[in-house]
């Protein structure tokens, strides 16, 4: 069994190239995001990794969905209230375009790109671990983000090989403390780009923790993350623009 240190070293060795991460595919080039056309467009535009939001339907099928609540016949319906067949039959164009996690794992695996799973619902850890194991997706090209401390502990217990990422948003700067940096037990961080500095990235790199900058949409922010902070990947809805910057 791989230790956390050896798994981090393995990830670092296999992900030496900078990652262009298409956030929900390439929704600015091919809207809406999280659909097959948008994910394929991101790959053709140069994305080497895809970021997707993962939720579950009433019948416990993991699907790609950012919004969680959808307008159906004039009524707001939570994703969790209907099964996958019901959404696909009665959910209009959105329901017919709804992708399962199994489908996306197969797509990314066959295309040779990485996958960043941002899972939104505690309680789905077992479903995610089983889906990854069933897909035979290469672990060094996978990251699972969005989980809190409790969910990460559950995932570690289910499968210690699963590469996990610690996520922080723009309002979480107060959480970045010396203690957090010392005790982080994930293979990567997925932090809002405004939280990152060159010094902070260096500290994380010394611990063999990969650094992904999220919500990076402006060219000047992309350049700062890549040229100055030297992050390992940038998550953006404009992978084509990022490709032009990093070459």
Secondary structure by P-SEA (a helix, b strand, c coil): cccaaaaaaaaaaaaccccccccccccccccccccaaaaaaaaaacccbbbbbbbccccbbbbbbccccccccccccccccccaaaaaacccccccccccaaaaaaaaaaacbbbbbbcccccaaaaaaaaaaaaccccccbbbccccaaaaaaaaaacccbbbbbbbcccccccccaaaaacccccccccccccccaaaaaaaaaacbbbbbcccccaaaaaaacccccccbbbcccaaaaaaaac
